[in-house]
Structure formats: C-alpha cells, structure tokens
Amino acid sequence: MEPDEAIAVVGMSCRFPQAPDPEAFWRLLSEGVSAISEVPAGRWTDDASMPPAIRHGGFIDDVDRFDAAFFGISPREAVTMDPSSG
C-alpha cells in the first residue's frame, strides 16, 4: 500500500429487540423469528385494562442505560423521544 493511498475503516453496531448485535439481528431475520413480546415487568405501568395489542412490543434490554448526553441529546429532548415516558 502506498503511503498516500486512501483507506476506509468500516464498522457497524446496532441493538434490536432480542438482538444485541448485527449477527443476532441477522439470525432473527434469516430464521423468521418475531422479536415481539409482552411488556417486560417493570417497564411500564401494569394496566390490565390495556388491549392485548398494546401490551406487546419490541423491547431492548437495558434501555435505561442509554446515554443521551453522549449523542448530544438534551434531557428534555430524550424524554420527548422516549415512547415509554408518555
């Protein structure tokens, strides 16, 4: 390789319900697995009057550890973006 030759460093990271990394996400897709589950205990207020469709969704583990400041997101904007806060 020449000293002035361009290089590219490429990486990928992601987290999806039941898939903490790209390999697990691909496995879910290729196996046709649904990542939809009931609301985890303690995630939302337990309201038995909610229709079953609302008591299910795609949930990411440890979502409370999201560091909004790292991404330049203000505390107010983070609350607005969080579907579980409303």
The first five atom37 places (N, CA, C, CB, O) and aatype in JSON, in Angstrom:
{
  "aatype": [12, 6, 14, 3, 6, 0, 9, 0, 19, 19, 7, 12, 15, 4, 1, 13, 14, 5, 0, 14, 3, 14, 6, 0, 13, 17, 1, 10, 10, 15, 6, 7, 19, 15, 0, 9, 15, 6, 19, 14, 0, 7, 1, 17, 16, 3, 3, 0, 15, 12, 14, 14, 0, 9, 1, 8, 7, 7, 13, 9, 3, 3, 19, 3, 1, 13, 3, 0, 0, 13, 13, 7, 9, 15, 14, 1, 6, 0, 19, 16, 12, 3, 14, 15, 15, 7],
  "atom_mask": [
    [1, 1, 1, 1, 1],
    [1, 1, 1, 1, 1],
    [1, 1, 1, 1, 1],
    [1, 1, 1, 1, 1],
    [1, 1, 1, 1, 1],
    [1, 1, 1, 1, 1],
    [1, 1, 1, 1, 1],
    [1, 1, 1, 1, 1],
    [1, 1, 1, 1, 1],
    [1, 1, 1, 1, 1],
    [1, 1, 1, 0, 1],
    [1, 1, 1, 1, 1],
    [1, 1, 1, 1, 1],
    [1, 1, 1, 1, 1],
    [1, 1, 1, 1, 1],
    [1, 1, 1, 1, 1],
    [1, 1, 1, 1, 1],
    [1, 1, 1, 1, 1],
    [1, 1, 1, 1, 1],
    [1, 1, 1, 1, 1],
    [1, 1, 1, 1, 1],
    [1, 1, 1, 1, 1],
    [1, 1, 1, 1, 1],
    [1, 1, 1, 1, 1],
    [1, 1, 1, 1, 1],
    [1, 1, 1, 1, 1],
    [1, 1, 1, 1, 1],
    [1, 1, 1, 1, 1],
    [1, 1, 1, 1, 1],
    [1, 1, 1, 1, 1],
    [1, 1, 1, 1, 1],
    [1, 1, 1, 0, 1],
    [1, 1, 1, 1, 1],
    [1, 1, 1, 1, 1],
    [1, 1, 1, 1, 1],
    [1, 1, 1, 1, 1],
    [1, 1, 1, 1, 1],
    [1, 1, 1, 1, 1],
    [1, 1, 1, 1, 1],
    [1, 1, 1, 1, 1],
    [1, 1, 1, 1, 1],
    [1, 1, 1, 0, 1],
    [1, 1, 1, 1, 1],
    [1, 1, 1, 1, 1],
    [1, 1, 1, 1, 1],
    [1, 1, 1, 1, 1],
    [1, 1, 1, 1, 1],
    [1, 1, 1, 1, 1],
    [1, 1, 1, 1, 1],
    [1, 1, 1, 1, 1],
    [1, 1, 1, 1, 1],
    [1, 1, 1, 1, 1],
    [1, 1, 1, 1, 1],
    [1, 1, 1, 1, 1],
    [1, 1, 1, 1, 1],
    [1, 1, 1, 1, 1],
    [1, 1, 1, 0, 1],
    [1, 1, 1, 0, 1],
    [1, 1, 1, 1, 1],
    [1, 1, 1, 1, 1],
    [1, 1, 1, 1, 1],
    [1, 1, 1, 1, 1],
    [1, 1, 1, 1, 1],
    [1, 1, 1, 1, 1],
    [1, 1, 1, 1, 1],
    [1, 1, 1, 1, 1],
    [1, 1, 1, 1, 1],
    [1, 1, 1, 1, 1],
    [1, 1, 1, 1, 1],
    [1, 1, 1, 1, 1],
    [1, 1, 1, 1, 1],
    [1, 1, 1, 0, 1],
    [1, 1, 1, 1, 1],
    [1, 1, 1, 1, 1],
    [1, 1, 1, 1, 1],
    [1, 1, 1, 1, 1],
    [1, 1, 1, 1, 1],
    [1, 1, 1, 1, 1],
    [1, 1, 1, 1, 1],
    [1, 1, 1, 1, 1],
    [1, 1, 1, 1, 1],
    [1, 1, 1, 1, 1],
    [1, 1, 1, 1, 1],
    [1, 1, 1, 1, 1],
    [1, 1, 1, 1, 1],
    [1, 1, 1, 0, 1]
  ],
  "atom_positions": [
    [[0.85, -1.18, 0.0], [0.0, 0.0, 0.0], [0.89, 1.23, 0.0], [-0.96, 0.0, 1.22], [1.86, 1.32, 0.75]],
    [[0.55, 2.18, -0.84], [1.27, 3.44, -0.92], [0.93, 4.31, 0.29], [0.93, 4.17, -2.24], [-0.2, 4.23, 0.78]],
    [[1.85, 5.14, 0.79], [1.58, 5.97, 1.97], [0.39, 6.92, 1.82], [2.8, 6.78, 2.3], [-0.27, 7.24, 2.8]],
    [[0.12, 7.38, 0.61], [-0.98, 8.33, 0.4], [-2.27, 7.65, -0.07], [-0.58, 9.37, -0.61], [-3.25, 8.33, -0.39]],
    [[-2.27, 6.33, -0.11], [-3.45, 5.62, -0.58], [-4.56, 5.7, 0.48], [-3.1, 4.14, -0.89], [-4.31, 5.52, 1.67]],
    [[-5.78, 5.97, 0.02], [-6.91, 6.11, 0.93], [-7.31, 4.75, 1.51], [-8.11, 6.74, 0.21], [-7.23, 3.72, 0.84]],
    [[-7.71, 4.78, 2.75], [-8.24, 3.57, 3.38], [-9.59, 3.9, 3.99], [-7.25, 3.03, 4.47], [-9.93, 5.07, 4.2]],
    [[-10.35, 2.88, 4.27], [-11.64, 3.07, 4.93], [-11.73, 2.09, 6.09], [-12.83, 2.86, 3.93], [-11.41, 0.91, 5.96]],
    [[-12.18, 2.61, 7.22], [-12.44, 1.76, 8.38], [-13.95, 1.74, 8.54], [-11.7, 2.29, 9.69], [-14.57, 2.78, 8.77]],
    [[-14.54, 0.56, 8.43], [-15.99, 0.45, 8.46], [-16.38, -0.45, 9.63], [-16.54, -0.13, 7.11], [-15.8, -1.51, 9.84]],
    [[-17.37, 0.0, 10.38], [-17.88, -0.79, 11.49], [-19.37, -0.65, 11.57], [0.0, 0.0, 0.0], [-19.95, 0.27, 11.0]],
    [[-19.99, -1.55, 12.28], [-21.43, -1.48, 12.41], [-21.81, -1.96, 13.8], [-22.14, -2.32, 11.32], [-21.28, -2.95, 14.31]],
    [[-22.71, -1.25, 14.38], [-23.22, -1.65, 15.68], [-24.71, -1.36, 15.7], [-22.49, -0.9, 16.84], [-25.17, -0.39, 15.1]],
    [[-25.46, -2.19, 16.4], [-26.89, -1.97, 16.5], [-27.44, -2.8, 17.64], [-27.6, -2.33, 15.17], [-26.81, -3.75, 18.1]],
    [[-28.6, -2.41, 18.1], [-29.34, -3.18, 19.09], [-30.79, -3.18, 18.68], [-29.15, -2.61, 20.53], [-31.39, -2.13, 18.46]],
    [[-31.34, -4.35, 18.59], [-32.75, -4.51, 18.27], [-33.37, -5.43, 19.31], [-32.95, -5.07, 16.82], [-32.64, -6.12, 20.03]],
    [[-34.68, -5.46, 19.41], [-35.32, -6.4, 20.34], [-34.81, -7.83, 20.09], [-36.86, -6.34, 20.19], [-34.85, -8.32, 18.96]],
    [[-34.35, -8.47, 21.14], [-33.81, -9.84, 21.11], [-32.6, -10.0, 20.21], [-34.89, -10.79, 20.68], [-32.26, -11.11, 19.82]],
    [[-31.95, -8.89, 19.87], [-30.75, -8.94, 19.03], [-29.79, -7.83, 19.46], [-31.11, -8.79, 17.51], [-29.92, -6.68, 19.02]],
    [[-28.83, -8.16, 20.31], [-27.92, -7.13, 20.82], [-26.8, -6.74, 19.85], [-27.31, -7.61, 22.08], [-26.03, -5.82, 20.14]],
    [[-26.7, -7.42, 18.71], [-25.64, -7.1, 17.75], [-26.1, -7.48, 16.33], [-24.32, -7.84, 18.12], [-27.12, -8.15, 16.17]],
    [[-25.34, -7.06, 15.31], [-25.76, -7.34, 13.93], [-25.92, -8.84, 13.62], [-24.77, -6.74, 12.96], [-26.82, -9.22, 12.87]],
    [[-25.05, -9.68, 14.19], [-25.14, -11.11, 13.92], [-26.46, -11.69, 14.46], [-23.94, -11.85, 14.54], [-27.11, -12.49, 13.79]],
    [[-26.83, -11.29, 15.66], [-28.08, -11.77, 16.25], [-29.29, -11.24, 15.46], [-28.19, -11.34, 17.73], [-30.28, -11.95, 15.29]],
    [[-29.2, -10.0, 14.99], [-30.29, -9.44, 14.19], [-30.45, -10.23, 12.89], [-30.03, -7.93, 13.88], [-31.56, -10.56, 12.49]],
    [[-29.34, -10.54, 12.25], [-29.4, -11.31, 11.01], [-29.99, -12.68, 11.27], [-28.01, -11.44, 10.39], [-30.77, -13.19, 10.46]],
    [[-29.63, -13.3, 12.4], [-30.17, -14.62, 12.75], [-31.7, -14.54, 12.89], [-29.53, -15.14, 14.07], [-32.41, -15.41, 12.39]],
    [[-32.2, -13.5, 13.57], [-33.65, -13.33, 13.7], [-34.31, -13.22, 12.33], [-33.97, -12.08, 14.54], [-35.32, -13.87, 12.05]],
    [[-33.71, -12.38, 11.46], [-34.29, -12.19, 10.13], [-34.25, -13.47, 9.31], [-33.54, -11.09, 9.39], [-35.25, -13.85, 8.71]],
    [[-33.11, -14.13, 9.29], [-32.97, -15.32, 8.44], [-33.81, -16.5, 8.93], [-31.51, -15.72, 8.36], [-34.21, -17.35, 8.13]],
    [[-34.08, -16.55, 10.24], [-34.89, -17.64, 10.79], [-36.37, -17.26, 10.89], [-34.37, -18.03, 12.16], [-37.2, -18.08, 11.29]],
    [[-36.71, -16.02, 10.53], [-38.1, -15.58, 10.56], [-38.68, -15.49, 11.96], [0.0, 0.0, 0.0], [-39.87, -15.71, 12.16]],
    [[-37.83, -15.18, 12.94], [-38.25, -15.11, 14.34], [-38.84, -13.73, 14.64], [-37.07, -15.41, 15.29], [-38.26, -12.71, 14.27]],
    [[-39.98, -13.7, 15.31], [-40.58, -12.44, 15.74], [-39.95, -12.02, 17.06], [-42.13, -12.56, 15.87], [-39.83, -12.84, 17.98]],
    [[-39.56, -10.77, 17.17], [-38.97, -10.25, 18.4], [-40.01, -9.52, 19.25], [-37.81, -9.32, 18.08], [-39.66, -8.83, 20.21]],
    [[-41.27, -9.66, 18.9], [-42.34, -9.02, 19.65], [-42.68, -9.89, 20.86], [-43.6, -8.8, 18.76], [-42.85, -11.1, 20.75]],
    [[-42.79, -9.23, 22.02], [-43.08, -9.95, 23.25], [-43.97, -9.08, 24.14], [-41.78, -10.34, 24.0], [-44.25, -7.92, 23.82]],
    [[-44.42, -9.66, 25.25], [-45.19, -8.87, 26.21], [-44.27, -7.85, 26.87], [-45.85, -9.79, 27.28], [-43.05, -8.04, 26.93]],
    [[-44.86, -6.78, 27.36], [-44.09, -5.73, 28.04], [-43.35, -6.37, 29.22], [-45.02, -4.56, 28.53], [-43.98, -7.05, 30.04]],
    [[-42.02, -6.17, 29.31], [-41.27, -6.72, 30.43], [-41.76, -6.13, 31.76], [-39.77, -6.44, 30.25], [-42.14, -4.96, 31.83]],
    [[-41.74, -6.94, 32.8], [-42.15, -6.48, 34.13], [-41.36, -5.24, 34.52], [-41.96, -7.6, 35.18], [-40.14, -5.2, 34.38]],
    [[-42.06, -4.26, 35.02], [-41.41, -3.03, 35.46], [-41.12, -2.01, 34.38], [0.0, 0.0, 0.0], [-40.72, -0.89, 34.69]],
    [[-41.33, -2.35, 33.11], [-41.03, -1.42, 32.02], [-42.08, -0.33, 31.96], [-40.95, -2.16, 30.68], [-41.74, 0.85, 31.85]],
    [[-43.35, -0.7, 32.02], [-44.45, 0.25, 32.0], [-45.38, -0.06, 33.16], [-45.21, 0.21, 30.65], [-45.26, -1.1, 33.81]],
    [[-46.29, 0.85, 33.4], [-47.31, 0.6, 34.42], [-48.13, -0.6, 34.0], [-48.22, 1.86, 34.62], [-48.58, -0.69, 32.85]],
    [[-48.33, -1.53, 34.91], [-49.12, -2.72, 34.61], [-50.6, -2.37, 34.66], [-48.8, -3.88, 35.61], [-51.16, -2.17, 35.74]],
    [[-51.21, -2.28, 33.51], [-52.62, -1.9, 33.42], [-53.36, -3.0, 32.67], [-52.79, -0.52, 32.7], [-53.31, -3.07, 31.45]],
    [[-54.05, -3.84, 33.42], [-54.76, -4.97, 32.83], [-55.87, -4.55, 31.88], [-55.33, -5.84, 33.91], [-56.34, -5.36, 31.08]],
    [[-56.29, -3.29, 31.96], [-57.37, -2.83, 31.07], [-56.86, -2.5, 29.67], [-58.06, -1.61, 31.68], [-57.66, -2.26, 28.77]],
    [[-55.54, -2.48, 29.48], [-55.0, -2.18, 28.15], [-55.27, -3.34, 27.21], [-53.48, -1.9, 28.23], [-55.14, -4.5, 27.6]],
    [[-55.65, -3.05, 25.97], [-55.87, -4.13, 25.0], [-54.58, -4.94, 24.82], [-56.35, -3.56, 23.63], [-53.49, -4.39, 24.94]],
    [[-54.7, -6.24, 24.53], [-53.52, -7.09, 24.37], [-52.5, -6.57, 23.36], [-53.94, -8.47, 23.97], [-51.3, -6.7, 23.57]],
    [[-52.98, -5.97, 22.26], [-52.05, -5.47, 21.25], [-51.15, -4.38, 21.81], [-52.81, -4.93, 20.04], [-50.01, -4.23, 21.36]],
    [[-51.62, -3.63, 22.77], [-50.82, -2.56, 23.36], [-49.85, -3.12, 24.4], [-51.74, -1.49, 24.01], [-48.85, -2.48, 24.72]],
    [[-50.14, -4.29, 24.94], [-49.27, -4.9, 25.94], [-48.13, -5.68, 25.31], [-50.08, -5.8, 26.85], [-47.43, -6.42, 26.01]],
    [[-47.94, -5.55, 24.02], [-46.87, -6.24, 23.31], [-46.05, -5.22, 22.52], [-47.45, -7.34, 22.37], [-46.56, -4.17, 22.12]],
    [[-44.8, -5.54, 22.3], [-43.96, -4.67, 21.51], [-42.57, -5.25, 21.37], [0.0, 0.0, 0.0], [-42.3, -6.37, 21.83]],
    [[-41.69, -4.5, 20.75], [-40.28, -4.89, 20.63], [-39.49, -4.12, 21.66], [0.0, 0.0, 0.0], [-39.45, -2.89, 21.61]],
    [[-38.87, -4.8, 22.59], [-38.2, -4.15, 23.72], [-36.71, -4.46, 23.74], [-38.85, -4.57, 25.04], [-36.3, -5.61, 23.55]],
    [[-35.92, -3.43, 23.98], [-34.47, -3.56, 24.07], [-34.08, -3.63, 25.54], [-33.74, -2.37, 23.37], [-34.56, -2.84, 26.35]],
    [[-33.23, -4.59, 25.88], [-32.75, -4.71, 27.25], [-31.9, -3.51, 27.64], [-31.96, -6.01, 27.43], [-31.22, -2.92, 26.8]],
    [[-31.93, -3.15, 28.9], [-31.1, -2.09, 29.49], [-31.28, -0.73, 28.82], [-29.65, -2.48, 29.42], [-30.33, 0.06, 28.74]],
    [[-32.49, -0.45, 28.33], [-32.74, 0.83, 27.66], [-32.52, 2.0, 28.61], [-34.16, 0.87, 27.1], [-32.24, 3.11, 28.16]],
    [[-32.64, 1.77, 29.9], [-32.42, 2.83, 30.89], [-30.96, 3.26, 30.97], [-32.89, 2.37, 32.26], [-30.64, 4.27, 31.6]],
    [[-30.07, 2.51, 30.35], [-28.64, 2.86, 30.35], [-28.25, 3.73, 29.15], [-27.8, 1.6, 30.36], [-27.07, 4.05, 28.99]],
    [[-29.22, 4.11, 28.31], [-28.93, 4.96, 27.16], [-28.34, 6.28, 27.62], [-30.2, 5.19, 26.31], [-28.91, 6.94, 28.5]],
    [[-27.23, 6.68, 27.04], [-26.54, 7.91, 27.43], [-26.86, 9.02, 26.42], [-25.0, 7.68, 27.51], [-26.13, 9.22, 25.45]],
    [[-27.97, 9.72, 26.66], [-28.42, 10.76, 25.73], [-27.37, 11.85, 25.54], [-29.73, 11.39, 26.22], [-27.16, 12.33, 24.43]],
    [[-26.69, 12.24, 26.62], [-25.68, 13.31, 26.53], [-24.55, 12.93, 25.58], [-25.1, 13.61, 27.93], [-24.02, 13.79, 24.88]],
    [[-24.18, 11.67, 25.54], [-23.13, 11.2, 24.63], [-23.47, 11.53, 23.18], [-22.91, 9.7, 24.79], [-22.58, 11.83, 22.39]],
    [[-24.76, 11.47, 22.84], [-25.21, 11.74, 21.48], [-25.66, 13.19, 21.28], [-26.34, 10.8, 21.12], [-26.22, 13.53, 20.24]],
    [[-25.42, 14.04, 22.29], [-25.79, 15.45, 22.18], [-27.28, 15.68, 22.29], [0.0, 0.0, 0.0], [-27.79, 16.67, 21.76]],
    [[-27.98, 14.79, 22.97], [-29.43, 14.91, 23.14], [-29.7, 15.48, 24.52], [-30.16, 13.54, 22.94], [-29.24, 14.92, 25.52]],
    [[-30.44, 16.57, 24.58], [-30.74, 17.2, 25.87], [-31.68, 16.31, 26.69], [-31.37, 18.6, 25.66], [-32.4, 15.49, 26.12]],
    [[-31.67, 16.46, 28.02], [-32.59, 15.66, 28.85], [-34.05, 15.82, 28.43], [-32.43, 16.05, 30.3], [-34.8, 14.84, 28.4]],
    [[-34.46, 17.05, 28.12], [-35.84, 17.28, 27.71], [-36.17, 16.58, 26.4], [-36.11, 18.78, 27.58], [-37.23, 15.98, 26.25]],
    [[-35.24, 16.66, 25.45], [-35.45, 16.0, 24.16], [-35.47, 14.47, 24.33], [-34.35, 16.42, 23.15], [-36.24, 13.79, 23.65]],
    [[-34.65, 13.94, 25.21], [-34.62, 12.49, 25.45], [-35.96, 12.02, 25.99], [-33.48, 12.13, 26.44], [-36.46, 10.97, 25.58]],
    [[-36.55, 12.78, 26.91], [-37.87, 12.4, 27.45], [-38.92, 12.44, 26.36], [-38.27, 13.33, 28.6], [-39.79, 11.56, 26.3]],
    [[-38.86, 13.44, 25.5], [-39.81, 13.57, 24.39], [-39.69, 12.41, 23.41], [-39.6, 14.89, 23.66], [-40.69, 11.95, 22.86]],
    [[-38.47, 11.94, 23.19], [-38.22, 10.86, 22.23], [-38.6, 9.49, 22.79], [-36.75, 10.85, 21.83], [-38.84, 8.56, 22.02]],
    [[-38.64, 9.35, 24.09], [-38.85, 8.04, 24.73], [-40.34, 7.68, 24.75], [-38.29, 8.04, 26.18], [-41.13, 8.33, 25.43]],
    [[-40.73, 6.63, 23.98], [-42.16, 6.28, 23.94], [-42.69, 5.77, 25.28], [-42.4, 5.24, 22.88], [-43.9, 5.78, 25.51]],
    [[-41.81, 5.31, 26.16], [-42.28, 4.79, 27.45], [-42.5, 5.89, 28.48], [-41.29, 3.78, 28.0], [-43.01, 5.62, 29.57]],
    [[-42.13, 7.13, 28.15], [-42.27, 8.22, 29.12], [-43.61, 8.93, 29.01], [-41.16, 9.22, 28.95], [-43.93, 9.79, 29.83]],
    [[-44.4, 8.59, 28.0], [-45.63, 9.31, 27.78], [-46.84, 8.62, 28.15], [0.0, 0.0, 0.0], [-47.94, 9.16, 27.99]]
  ]
}
